[in-house]
Amino acid sequence: MPNPCVREARLQEKADGKVRCLTCERRCEIAQGGLGWCRTRKNLDGRLYTLIYGDISSLSANPIEKKSLYHFYPGSVALTAGSWSCNFDCPWCQNWDISKSAPMMVYVDYWSPERFVAEAKRRRCQGTSISFNEPTLSLEWSLDVFRLARAEGLYNTFVTNGYMTPQALELLIEAGLDAMNVDIKGDAATVQKYCRADVEKVWRNCREAKRAGVHIEITTLVIPTVNDREEVLRGIARRIREELGADTPWHCTGYYPAYRFRQPPTPVKTLEWAHDIGKEEGLDFVYVGNVVGHPYENTYCPACGELLIQRQGLSVIQYRVSEGKCPKCGRAIPIVGAAAKP
């Protein structure tokens, strides 16, 4: 029986006797029988195929706050799926068990887009999310899921390193991508050294997605000795304000040792310092992540300081934004979609 997860790749072109993948910015040129950098694309008889269409490694219904998307349908739940591998090389990966693994090919857990969307509705989720490993690698499946989900009134989200090509991003937006949390891992030198990638491509995609109406939130995993220098954090915050807007949420998230990286966990005071840098650089909404119960999990009015959304970990326990405004001073608060009842 043919493997249902092997499908012809959507974005490819001939390149000097090879096939060039146009899914992500690595733009791998793949010889006959060869695999791309991510090991999810293969050249079979001069055509490029994805090996992970609907091959689900992880599936769960998650609060949207886990993405982290704090200004997008607060308190809602998204059925979340991941597959295999990644197109970055981060040595601290928190999901290394799937992101560092190639597709198994023989033992697959195939979910058709129809089955996935039906399951989202059965679990009473408000949306979908492609996450856990890098979702760009599941481009073909995501496009089909997004179209079906949007037709059923569900929203669609990506949690991504943002390293897709402009062609891939355009297809995702056309299919119904509503929101992305994009991981900005550091400055150019940091991302090149640890991820072997060009961070400018990530910033470009953030700008283009925002221009197209996709809701964007930025996460930086603050890692000791890697990106916890003032010039790096201040540079990220400044670029968010200048290129994406002061109302773009920035999540400064605590790292824990994982995979091949053994620096101690990020001190809470470092995350608070990153928060303060973001505010100094003019960002309206800066959050501390992975510190349950910290007051910087909450949303405050940037004008008067009123507590607007109170969170406890991944739960919204109080929601006080009224008709898109602060109930105390009337300042507009950019929240996409209706909040679920706490």
N, C-alpha and C positions, 0 to 999 in steps of 0.2 A: 504494500500500500504506500503510495507516495507520501512524503512528509508534507503536511499541510502548511508548515511554517516556512517552506522554501517558495518564495515568490519573486518574480522579476522586480528588480529595484526601479523605483520611479525616476530617479535622477542619475543619468550616466551619459558618457560620451566616449567615442573612440579616441585613442591617444597612442600613436606610434606603435601599433600592433598590440596594445593593451587596452583596458577599459578604465576610464577615469570615473571614480565615484564623485558625485556632486551633492552628496547628502550633508557632509560636514566640511569644515574648512581645512581638513587635512588633504582633501582632494586626492586621495590615493590613486596611483596608477597601478592597476592590478593585472598581472600576466595570467595567461590561461592556467586554470586550476589553482590560482593563488587566492589569498585572503587579503583584505585591507587591514589597516593598522588595528582596527577595533575587533577584527575576527568575526564580524557579523555580515560581511559582504564578500561574495565569492564570484570569480570569473568562471563561468561555465560555458564553454564553446563560444567565447567572444561576447557573451552577454553577462551583465552583472545581476546577481540575485541576492536578496536579503535572506538570511537563514533564521530570522527570529520573528517572522510575521505571526503575531498572536501567541508566541511562546512565552507563557507567563511564569516567571520565577517567584513572584510575590503578589499577593492580592489581599487588600483589606479596605474596609470603610473607615476613612480617617477624617477627623475634624479639619476643616480648611486651615485652621491655625497651625497645623503641623507642617504646612508646606514651606515656608511660613507666608501665609497671605492673611494679613490682619485687616485690610481695608477692602476685602472682597467677600461679600456674602458672609458676614461674621456669624459664627456659630453653626454654619451649615456643615454638611458632611459630603465628601467626595469619594466615590469608589475609586481606589488607587491601584494601579497595576505597574509592575516592573518586569523587565526581561533580563537580558544578560549583557555583560561587558560595558565598556566605556571608551570614549575617545580622548580622555585625559589620563594622566599618569600619576595622579596625586598619591604620595606615599602614606597619607594619613586617612585614607578613605574610610568613612564610617559604615559604608555598605559594601566593603571589599569582598564579601563572600559571593556576591552576585556580579559586582562591577568588574572584578578581576577574573571572572570566569568566562570562558568561551561557551557558545551554545553546545549543548550535549548531543544534539541531532537525533539520537536514538530515543532517549527518554524525554519526550516533550509533553508539556501540558498546554495543549492548544485551546485557545478561546477565540471563537469567531467574534467579530465586532457586534453582531446581533446578540450573541449570548452575553457579552460583557454589558451592553446597554440594558438588556433585560434584567440582569442581575443588579445593576445600579437601581433600577426602578423597584425591583423586589425588596431591596434593602432600604428603600425610601431615601436614597441619597438625592441631593440636589444637583450634583454634578459629577464630572469625571476628572481624574488626574493621572497623568503618566509621569512616573517618578521612580524612586528607589535607585535604579541605575540611570544612565543618561538617556532620556526619552527621545532625543533626536535619532538614535539608532533604530527606534521603532516607528520611523516616519510613515511608512506605507500603512501600517495598522492604525496609527493615530489618525491619519486622514480619514479612514473609513469609520472609525469610532466617532470622531468629532461630528461628521455629517449626520450620523444616526442619532447621536445624543442631542444635537441641536434641534433636530426634527421632533424629538420627544420632550423638548423644553428644559433640557439639562445644560448647565454650563460646562466649559472645557478648560482645563488648566495643564500647564507644564511646570515641572521643577527641574531646572536645566542649568548646565554650565554656559549655555548661550552660544555654542560654537557651531551652529548650523550655517549653511550657506544662505545667501539672500534668496535663492530659488526655493530652498526648503522652507524658510520662514514665510515666504509669500504663499506657498501652498497650505501651510498650517493655518494662516490667517484666513485664507479663502474658505477652508474647510470648517472653521468655527472656533479657532483658538480665542479664548476670552481673557485669559490672564496667565502671566508667567512670574514665577520667582526665579531670578537669575543670580547665580553665585559669582560674585566678583571676588576672586581669591587673593588679589594683591595688585601691585603695580606691574609694569611690563617685565621688569627683571625677575620678579618673584614668579610670575605665571610661566615665563619661559623656562626658568630653572627647574621648577617643581612639576609643572604640568606639561611642559614642552609644547606650549601653545602661545598664540599672539593675542593678548588681551584686547587689542584694538578692535579685533573682529567681534568680540563680545560686546564692547561698548557700541559699535555700529549697529548690532542687532537690537540692542536695548532701545536705541534712538528710533530705529525704523519701526519696531513694534509699537512703541509709544505713539509715534506719528500716525500709525494705522488704527489707533484706538484700543490697542491691547492694554489691559491694566498691568502695570509693572511694579514689582517690589524687589529690592536688592538685599541679598544676604552676603555677609562676609564672615566666614568662620575665622575667628581671631586666634592665631596659632603662635604660641611663644617661639621666638627666634626666627619665625618665617615672615609674618606680616604685621607684627605688633609694634612697629616703629611709628613714631608720630607722623613722619612725612608720608608714609604709605597710607595710613588711616585718614589723614587730613586730605590727601590727594583723592582718595575714593569719595569722601564726603563732598568735596568741592565739585568733582565731576558729576556726581548725582544731581546736585543743585543746578549746575550750569547746563547740563545736557538733558536731564530728565525732568527737572523741576523740583522746587523746594518741598512740594507736597508728596514726593515719592518716598515711601517708607524705606528705611534702612535698618536691617536686622543685624546687630553685632552679636554673634553667637559663640558660645563657649565650646572649645574643642576638648575632646578626651582622647587619650592614646588609643590608636587603632592601627591595624595592618602593620606597616613597617616603620611607624613613627612613634617614638617613645618619650617625647618631651612631656613634662607634667601637664595636667589640665590647666586651661586658661584661668588665672586668678579672677575672681569676681571684680576686684578693683580695676583690673585691666579693661574689662568689659564696660564698667562704669566710665572709665576714662575715655574709651572709644565713643560711648554715648555722648559725653560732654563735648568731644571734638566735633561730632556731627552737628550738635546744636550750635556750637560756635561758628561752624561753617554755614549756618543758615538753613539747616534742614528742619522742617516742622515736626517730623515724626521719626524718632530714632528709638529702637527697641533693643533690649538685652534679651538674648535667647539662651535656652538650656539652663536657666537658673529659676527653678519653680518658686513662685511666690514673690519674686523681686518686683518692686514697684514700677520698674521700667518695662515690665510686660504690658502695662496698661497704656491706654490712649488718653492723652490729656489735650485740652484745647490749647493750641499754640498761642492764642491771644490772651486768654485769662487764666489758664492753668487748671480749669475745671476738669475733674475726672469724668471721662465720657464712656470709656469701655474698660471694665475691670475684668481681668483674666486671672485664672489660677491654672498655670500650666497650659493645657490645650482647651480649657473650658472657659466660655464667656459666662461670667456670673452676674454681670450688670451691664446694661446697654442703655445709654442716655442720650444718644444722638437723636434729635427730633427734627424730622423733615429735612435732614441733611445739614443741620445746624447745631451749634452749641446751645443748650437750653438756657445758659446763663448770659452769654454776651451776643449770641446770634451769629458768630463767625461760621462761615461755611466749612464743613468738614467733608473731605472727599472720600466717601464710602460708596463702593459699587454694589448695587443689589440690596435687597431687603435682608435684614438681620433675622436669623432664627431666634425664637424666644428663649432667653436664658433659662 
